[in-house]
Amino acid sequence: MLELEFAQRSDPGRVRGHNEDFLGCVVPDTPERARSHGWLFALADGVGGQDLGEVASRTAVESMLEGFRRAAPGEPHSSVLARVVQAANTLVYETGRAAGPGGVRMATTLVACALRFDRATVAHVGDSRCYLIRRGLAAALTRDHTLVNDQVRIGVMSAKEAARAETRHVLSRSVGNDLFVSVDTSEHQIFPEDVLLLCSDGLHGALPAAEIADLVRDDDDLHAAAERLVELANQEDGSDNVTVQLIRIHSVERIGMYRGRPYKLR
């Protein structure tokens, strides 16, 4: 069966007085639960400059975790994550509208990774990221939902121009900004020794992916690696909250699918 270890760390950074990031996870308490529901890791980064960013991020993550726990046994993770992210979006949106006379604007990024058997399913909105680190190389499994990244994708702006743009942190998509949100999901096969990294832009905005991968590869202690990533992000920048979740895969259970039901491969 799927066996993994994980470490997580969240830090306010060196400039901000409070932390608008929030993280959480669902850990199955029995082997049966691991096979029927799996694991879930999620983190959110409350949108800066808006009211109650820390409330938005916490509301989104806690809503996701609860929705994942209530999912039907064996339901495909792609369906589960799309549904629970949408539910989290609605809750953040409605919580903002109910906060005081006239309501307030609340929004957050959200990235989540669900694991079961030999698959990782990733869902995200905004610019918090998920990387797959394999054989010392980091590959991004998410695409930032920012105005400049959207312009790069359609050829209006170059990657170098985007990196220098003053609007590079402006989101084109976020949880809670509107009543409905478009959620990107993807599924990936995982292998023993893979490491999955979820992080807010306080980390990936300060450290290049290659440096992140090198540190994770060179440190067998996952908790020490998470601490070191936060420390380095604060040294290089420190102007933003930094949140990290690291998941190392020790073993997987190879499966196939027949008429929507999984079966074990030899």
VENFEN-V288546 format. One record per run of one state. SS is the DSSP state (alpha for helix, beta for strand, coil for the rest). FROM is the first residue (numbers start at 1). TO is the last residue. If there is no record, write none. Layout:
ss:SS from:FROM to:TO
ss:SS from:FROM to:TO
This chain:
ss:coil from:1 to:2
ss:beta from:3 to:11
ss:coil from:12 to:20
ss:beta from:21 to:26
ss:coil from:27 to:30
ss:alpha from:31 to:36
ss:coil from:37 to:38
ss:beta from:39 to:46
ss:coil from:47 to:52
ss:alpha from:53 to:69
ss:coil from:70 to:76
ss:alpha from:77 to:97
ss:coil from:98 to:107
ss:beta from:108 to:108
ss:coil from:109 to:109
ss:beta from:110 to:116
ss:coil from:117 to:118
ss:beta from:119 to:125
ss:coil from:126 to:128
ss:beta from:129 to:134
ss:coil from:135 to:136
ss:beta from:137 to:140
ss:coil from:141 to:145
ss:beta from:146 to:146
ss:alpha from:147 to:153
ss:coil from:154 to:158
ss:alpha from:159 to:164
ss:coil from:165 to:170
ss:beta from:171 to:171
ss:coil from:172 to:174
ss:beta from:175 to:175
ss:coil from:176 to:183
ss:beta from:184 to:189
ss:coil from:190 to:194
ss:beta from:195 to:199
ss:coil from:200 to:200
ss:alpha from:201 to:204
ss:coil from:205 to:208
ss:alpha from:209 to:218
ss:coil from:219 to:221
ss:alpha from:222 to:236
ss:coil from:237 to:241
ss:beta from:242 to:251
ss:coil from:252 to:254
ss:beta from:255 to:258
ss:coil from:259 to:260
ss:beta from:261 to:264
ss:coil from:265 to:266
